[in-house]
Amino acid sequence: MKKTRQALYFPLLLSALLVSLALLSSCQSINGASSPGRDRTRLSGTVVSEGLPINHTTIFLKGKDVRDNREILTRSDGSFVADVLPGHYLISTQPVGYCPIKGEIIVPRSPGQPVPLRIELVRVSFIHCGQGTIILSGKTVDKEGAHLKKPALLSGIINGLPKTPGSSPATLSFFLTAEGPGETTRQVSLDPTGRFIAPPMVAGRYILDLVFSGFCPVHQTLELPAGDSYLQLALTPYQEGKACKTPLARLVLPDGGS
């Protein structure tokens, strides 16, 4: 009788153990906490906006040349971890209050070495919805997921901003919209002194849109070259009853050209 009971209990115990292992493996896969397999690469990164973490937002990964689709949830500090197959992916996320971002990344084969992925989002604006930035392995990627080999690196200063409280330049920004298919728009924020550093962009022609209360608006086409360039712009105050004289931005190149 005792042997009969043991014979009955053993299959039940084995089944329960297998179910527990399967559930544990599933939970680890969802949370991205399991150790990556030999054929997988660990993506480890953050989702931020203006330096602040975006928590509990979902990142969607859809394989283009691999059969691997993921929904990755960021933690309270904006970080995330996911073990994926190396290959070409579509990536997107759209947290409430932020402009959606869509792009492509090419995940390299990197066993035992996490690959950093950083997503920088832009807040929703009533003028434009700016394009965020995807940075894989420390380098900005273009729409096809390739690293920008020679990106346009734009910095500069906006002179003539108000100094009164409540109109801090830190809350101001302008927009750069690429001409041509896709029309990617970048939102560029100013620091309290009016200076800025734009995210790396594909070299080419862009439309500069700047609308600040109390100043004449700026709508100007710029040709951004690969490499460093510096933009200087002096704002013109708006005067009621008088025609608005639109200021022109000046682009200074490293070789002294403009």
C-alpha positions as a Markdown table, in Angstrom:
| # | Residue | x | y | z |
|---|---|---|---|---|
| 1 | Met | 0.0 | 0.0 | 0.0 |
| 2 | Lys | 2.8 | 2.4 | 0.9 |
| 3 | Lys | 4.6 | 1.7 | -2.4 |
| 4 | Thr | 1.4 | 2.3 | -4.3 |
| 5 | Arg | 1.0 | 5.7 | -2.6 |
| 6 | Gln | 4.6 | 6.6 | -3.4 |
| 7 | Ala | 4.0 | 5.6 | -7.0 |
| 8 | Leu | 1.0 | 7.9 | -7.2 |
| 9 | Tyr | 2.6 | 10.9 | -5.5 |
| 10 | Phe | 5.8 | 10.8 | -7.6 |
| 11 | Pro | 4.2 | 11.8 | -11.0 |
| 12 | Leu | 2.1 | 14.5 | -9.3 |
| 13 | Leu | 5.2 | 15.9 | -7.6 |
| 14 | Leu | 7.1 | 15.9 | -10.8 |
| 15 | Ser | 4.3 | 17.6 | -12.7 |
| 16 | Ala | 4.1 | 20.3 | -10.0 |
| 17 | Leu | 7.9 | 20.9 | -10.2 |
| 18 | Leu | 7.8 | 21.2 | -14.0 |
| 19 | Val | 4.9 | 23.7 | -13.9 |
| 20 | Ser | 6.7 | 25.8 | -11.2 |
| 21 | Leu | 9.9 | 25.9 | -13.4 |
| 22 | Ala | 7.9 | 27.0 | -16.4 |
| 23 | Leu | 6.2 | 29.8 | -14.5 |
| 24 | Leu | 9.5 | 31.0 | -13.0 |
| 25 | Ser | 11.1 | 31.0 | -16.5 |
| 26 | Ser | 8.1 | 33.0 | -17.9 |
| 27 | Cys | 8.2 | 35.6 | -15.1 |
| 28 | Gln | 11.9 | 36.1 | -15.5 |
| 29 | Ser | 11.5 | 36.5 | -19.3 |
| 30 | Ile | 8.8 | 39.2 | -18.8 |
| 31 | Asn | 10.8 | 41.1 | -16.3 |
| 32 | Gly | 14.0 | 40.8 | -18.3 |
| 33 | Ala | 15.8 | 39.4 | -15.2 |
| 34 | Ser | 16.8 | 36.1 | -16.6 |
| 35 | Ser | 20.4 | 35.5 | -17.8 |
| 36 | Pro | 20.6 | 35.9 | -21.5 |
| 37 | Gly | 21.0 | 32.7 | -23.6 |
| 38 | Arg | 24.1 | 32.1 | -25.7 |
| 39 | Asp | 22.1 | 33.2 | -28.8 |
| 40 | Arg | 20.7 | 36.4 | -27.2 |
| 41 | Thr | 21.9 | 39.9 | -26.5 |
| 42 | Arg | 20.9 | 41.9 | -23.4 |
| 43 | Leu | 19.6 | 45.4 | -24.0 |
| 44 | Ser | 20.0 | 47.6 | -21.0 |
| 45 | Gly | 19.0 | 51.2 | -21.0 |
| 46 | Thr | 16.7 | 54.1 | -20.0 |
| 47 | Val | 13.9 | 56.2 | -21.3 |
| 48 | Val | 14.2 | 59.9 | -20.4 |
| 49 | Ser | 13.0 | 63.4 | -21.3 |
| 50 | Glu | 15.0 | 66.5 | -20.5 |
| 51 | Gly | 17.2 | 64.3 | -18.2 |
| 52 | Leu | 14.2 | 63.0 | -16.1 |
| 53 | Pro | 13.3 | 59.3 | -16.2 |
| 54 | Ile | 10.0 | 58.1 | -17.8 |
| 55 | Asn | 8.7 | 55.3 | -15.7 |
| 56 | His | 6.2 | 52.6 | -16.3 |
| 57 | Thr | 6.0 | 53.1 | -20.1 |
| 58 | Thr | 6.0 | 50.4 | -22.7 |
| 59 | Ile | 8.7 | 50.0 | -25.4 |
| 60 | Phe | 7.6 | 47.9 | -28.4 |
| 61 | Leu | 10.2 | 45.9 | -30.3 |
| 62 | Lys | 9.1 | 44.1 | -33.5 |
| 63 | Gly | 11.7 | 42.0 | -35.3 |
| 64 | Lys | 12.2 | 42.7 | -39.1 |
| 65 | Asp | 14.6 | 39.9 | -39.9 |
| 66 | Val | 14.1 | 37.8 | -36.7 |
| 67 | Arg | 11.1 | 36.2 | -35.1 |
| 68 | Asp | 11.2 | 38.1 | -31.8 |
| 69 | Asn | 8.6 | 40.6 | -30.7 |
| 70 | Arg | 8.7 | 42.3 | -27.2 |
| 71 | Glu | 6.8 | 44.6 | -25.0 |
| 72 | Ile | 9.3 | 46.0 | -22.4 |
| 73 | Leu | 8.0 | 48.0 | -19.4 |
| 74 | Thr | 10.4 | 50.6 | -17.8 |
| 75 | Arg | 10.9 | 50.6 | -14.1 |
| 76 | Ser | 10.3 | 53.5 | -11.7 |
| 77 | Asp | 13.7 | 54.9 | -12.5 |
| 78 | Gly | 13.1 | 54.7 | -16.3 |
| 79 | Ser | 15.4 | 51.8 | -16.7 |
| 80 | Phe | 14.7 | 48.5 | -18.5 |
| 81 | Val | 16.4 | 45.2 | -19.5 |
| 82 | Ala | 15.5 | 42.8 | -22.2 |
| 83 | Asp | 17.2 | 39.7 | -23.7 |
| 84 | Val | 16.6 | 39.6 | -27.5 |
| 85 | Leu | 17.9 | 37.9 | -30.6 |
| 86 | Pro | 20.5 | 39.8 | -32.5 |
| 87 | Gly | 19.0 | 41.4 | -35.6 |
| 88 | His | 17.0 | 44.3 | -37.1 |
| 89 | Tyr | 14.0 | 45.7 | -35.1 |
| 90 | Leu | 11.3 | 48.3 | -35.3 |
| 91 | Ile | 11.2 | 50.2 | -32.0 |
| 92 | Ser | 8.5 | 52.5 | -30.7 |
| 93 | Thr | 7.0 | 54.0 | -27.6 |
| 94 | Gln | 4.4 | 56.7 | -26.9 |
| 95 | Pro | 4.0 | 57.7 | -23.2 |
| 96 | Val | 1.1 | 60.0 | -22.3 |
| 97 | Gly | 2.2 | 63.6 | -22.6 |
| 98 | Tyr | 5.2 | 62.9 | -24.9 |
| 99 | Cys | 5.6 | 62.8 | -28.6 |
| 100 | Pro | 5.6 | 59.3 | -30.1 |
| 101 | Ile | 9.0 | 58.0 | -31.3 |
| 102 | Lys | 9.5 | 55.3 | -34.0 |
| 103 | Gly | 12.7 | 54.1 | -35.4 |
| 104 | Glu | 14.8 | 51.1 | -36.1 |
| 105 | Ile | 17.7 | 49.5 | -34.3 |
| 106 | Ile | 20.2 | 46.8 | -35.3 |
| 107 | Val | 21.0 | 44.7 | -32.2 |
| 108 | Pro | 24.5 | 43.3 | -32.5 |
| 109 | Arg | 25.6 | 39.8 | -31.3 |
| 110 | Ser | 27.1 | 40.5 | -27.9 |
| 111 | Pro | 27.1 | 37.5 | -25.6 |
| 112 | Gly | 27.9 | 38.3 | -22.0 |
| 113 | Gln | 28.2 | 42.1 | -22.7 |
| 114 | Pro | 25.0 | 44.3 | -22.3 |
| 115 | Val | 24.3 | 46.7 | -25.1 |
| 116 | Pro | 23.2 | 50.2 | -23.9 |
| 117 | Leu | 20.1 | 51.7 | -25.4 |
| 118 | Arg | 18.9 | 55.2 | -24.5 |
| 119 | Ile | 15.6 | 56.7 | -25.7 |
| 120 | Glu | 15.2 | 60.5 | -25.3 |
| 121 | Leu | 11.6 | 61.7 | -25.7 |
| 122 | Val | 10.2 | 65.2 | -26.4 |
| 123 | Arg | 7.2 | 66.7 | -24.5 |
| 124 | Val | 4.1 | 67.4 | -26.5 |
| 125 | Ser | 3.9 | 71.0 | -27.8 |
| 126 | Phe | 1.0 | 72.9 | -29.3 |
| 127 | Ile | 3.2 | 74.0 | -32.2 |
| 128 | His | 5.1 | 70.8 | -33.2 |
| 129 | Cys | 5.6 | 67.3 | -32.0 |
| 130 | Gly | 9.3 | 66.8 | -32.0 |
| 131 | Gln | 11.2 | 63.6 | -32.9 |
| 132 | Gly | 13.1 | 62.0 | -30.0 |
| 133 | Thr | 16.5 | 60.4 | -30.2 |
| 134 | Ile | 17.5 | 56.7 | -30.1 |
| 135 | Ile | 21.0 | 56.1 | -28.9 |
| 136 | Leu | 22.4 | 52.5 | -29.3 |
| 137 | Ser | 25.9 | 51.7 | -27.9 |
| 138 | Gly | 26.5 | 55.4 | -27.3 |
| 139 | Lys | 25.8 | 56.5 | -30.9 |
| 140 | Thr | 22.7 | 58.1 | -32.4 |
| 141 | Val | 20.9 | 55.9 | -35.0 |
| 142 | Asp | 19.1 | 57.0 | -38.1 |
| 143 | Lys | 15.6 | 55.9 | -39.3 |
| 144 | Glu | 17.1 | 52.7 | -40.7 |
| 145 | Gly | 18.9 | 51.8 | -37.4 |
| 146 | Ala | 22.4 | 52.6 | -38.7 |
| 147 | His | 24.8 | 54.6 | -36.6 |
| 148 | Leu | 25.2 | 58.2 | -37.9 |
| 149 | Lys | 28.8 | 58.1 | -39.1 |
| 150 | Lys | 29.0 | 61.9 | -39.7 |
| 151 | Pro | 26.1 | 63.6 | -38.0 |
| 152 | Ala | 25.3 | 67.3 | -38.0 |
| 153 | Leu | 26.3 | 68.6 | -34.6 |
| 154 | Leu | 24.6 | 72.0 | -34.0 |
| 155 | Ser | 25.0 | 74.2 | -31.0 |
| 156 | Gly | 24.5 | 77.9 | -30.6 |
| 157 | Ile | 23.0 | 80.9 | -28.7 |
| 158 | Ile | 19.8 | 82.9 | -28.9 |
| 159 | Asn | 20.4 | 86.5 | -27.8 |
| 160 | Gly | 17.8 | 89.0 | -26.6 |
| 161 | Leu | 15.7 | 86.7 | -24.4 |
| 162 | Pro | 13.7 | 88.3 | -21.5 |
| 163 | Lys | 15.3 | 88.3 | -18.1 |
| 164 | Thr | 12.1 | 88.8 | -16.1 |
| 165 | Pro | 10.9 | 86.1 | -13.7 |
| 166 | Gly | 8.4 | 83.6 | -15.2 |
| 167 | Ser | 10.0 | 83.9 | -18.6 |
| 168 | Ser | 13.0 | 81.8 | -18.0 |
| 169 | Pro | 14.8 | 80.7 | -21.2 |
| 170 | Ala | 15.1 | 77.2 | -19.6 |
| 171 | Thr | 11.4 | 76.7 | -20.5 |
| 172 | Leu | 11.8 | 77.9 | -24.1 |
| 173 | Ser | 12.6 | 75.8 | -27.2 |
| 174 | Phe | 12.6 | 76.0 | -31.0 |
| 175 | Phe | 12.1 | 73.4 | -33.7 |
| 176 | Leu | 14.1 | 72.1 | -36.6 |
| 177 | Thr | 12.2 | 70.2 | -39.3 |
| 178 | Ala | 14.1 | 68.2 | -41.9 |
| 179 | Glu | 13.0 | 68.8 | -45.5 |
| 180 | Gly | 12.1 | 65.8 | -47.6 |
| 181 | Pro | 10.4 | 62.5 | -47.0 |
| 182 | Gly | 9.6 | 61.8 | -43.3 |
| 183 | Glu | 10.0 | 65.4 | -42.2 |
| 184 | Thr | 11.6 | 64.6 | -38.9 |
| 185 | Thr | 11.2 | 67.4 | -36.4 |
| 186 | Arg | 13.6 | 68.0 | -33.5 |
| 187 | Gln | 12.7 | 70.1 | -30.5 |
| 188 | Val | 15.7 | 72.0 | -29.1 |
| 189 | Ser | 15.6 | 73.4 | -25.5 |
| 190 | Leu | 17.5 | 76.5 | -24.4 |
| 191 | Asp | 19.4 | 76.8 | -21.1 |
| 192 | Pro | 18.9 | 80.0 | -18.9 |
| 193 | Thr | 21.6 | 81.8 | -20.9 |
| 194 | Gly | 19.9 | 81.1 | -24.3 |
| 195 | Arg | 22.5 | 78.5 | -25.3 |
| 196 | Phe | 21.7 | 75.1 | -26.7 |
| 197 | Ile | 23.1 | 71.9 | -28.0 |
| 198 | Ala | 20.9 | 70.0 | -30.5 |
| 199 | Pro | 20.8 | 66.2 | -30.6 |
| 200 | Pro | 22.9 | 64.7 | -33.4 |
| 201 | Met | 21.0 | 64.8 | -36.7 |
| 202 | Val | 21.4 | 63.7 | -40.3 |
| 203 | Ala | 23.2 | 66.4 | -42.3 |
| 204 | Gly | 20.9 | 68.2 | -44.7 |
| 205 | Arg | 18.3 | 71.0 | -45.1 |
| 206 | Tyr | 16.2 | 72.0 | -42.1 |
| 207 | Ile | 13.5 | 74.6 | -41.4 |
| 208 | Leu | 14.0 | 76.6 | -38.2 |
| 209 | Asp | 10.8 | 77.6 | -36.5 |
| 210 | Leu | 11.0 | 79.8 | -33.4 |
| 211 | Val | 7.9 | 81.5 | -31.8 |
| 212 | Phe | 8.4 | 83.3 | -28.5 |
| 213 | Ser | 5.8 | 85.6 | -26.9 |
| 214 | Gly | 6.8 | 89.3 | -27.4 |
| 215 | Phe | 9.2 | 88.6 | -30.2 |
| 216 | Cys | 9.0 | 88.5 | -34.0 |
| 217 | Pro | 8.8 | 84.8 | -35.2 |
| 218 | Val | 11.6 | 83.1 | -37.1 |
| 219 | His | 11.0 | 80.8 | -40.0 |
| 220 | Gln | 14.2 | 80.1 | -41.9 |
| 221 | Thr | 15.8 | 77.4 | -43.9 |
| 222 | Leu | 19.2 | 76.2 | -42.8 |
| 223 | Glu | 21.7 | 73.8 | -44.5 |
| 224 | Leu | 23.3 | 71.8 | -41.7 |
| 225 | Pro | 26.6 | 70.2 | -42.7 |
| 226 | Ala | 28.2 | 67.1 | -41.3 |
| 227 | Gly | 30.2 | 67.9 | -38.2 |
| 228 | Asp | 30.1 | 70.9 | -35.9 |
| 229 | Ser | 28.4 | 74.2 | -36.6 |
| 230 | Tyr | 27.3 | 77.1 | -34.4 |
| 231 | Leu | 24.1 | 79.1 | -34.8 |
| 232 | Gln | 23.8 | 82.7 | -33.7 |
| 233 | Leu | 20.4 | 84.5 | -33.6 |
| 234 | Ala | 19.4 | 87.9 | -32.1 |
| 235 | Leu | 15.7 | 88.2 | -31.4 |
| 236 | Thr | 13.7 | 91.3 | -32.5 |
| 237 | Pro | 11.1 | 92.5 | -29.9 |
| 238 | Tyr | 7.6 | 92.8 | -31.3 |
| 239 | Gln | 6.2 | 96.4 | -31.4 |
| 240 | Glu | 2.5 | 96.9 | -31.7 |
| 241 | Gly | 1.5 | 98.8 | -34.8 |
| 242 | Lys | 4.8 | 98.3 | -36.5 |
| 243 | Ala | 5.8 | 95.7 | -39.1 |
| 244 | Cys | 7.7 | 92.8 | -37.6 |
| 245 | Lys | 11.3 | 92.6 | -38.9 |
| 246 | Thr | 12.2 | 89.0 | -38.9 |
| 247 | Pro | 15.7 | 88.3 | -37.6 |
| 248 | Leu | 18.0 | 85.9 | -39.5 |
| 249 | Ala | 20.0 | 83.2 | -37.9 |
| 250 | Arg | 23.7 | 83.0 | -38.8 |
| 251 | Leu | 25.3 | 79.7 | -39.1 |
| 252 | Val | 29.1 | 79.6 | -38.3 |
| 253 | Leu | 31.1 | 76.7 | -39.6 |
| 254 | Pro | 34.4 | 75.5 | -38.0 |
| 255 | Asp | 36.4 | 76.7 | -40.9 |
| 256 | Gly | 35.1 | 80.2 | -40.5 |
| 257 | Gly | 32.5 | 80.0 | -43.2 |
| 258 | Ser | 28.8 | 80.8 | -42.7 |
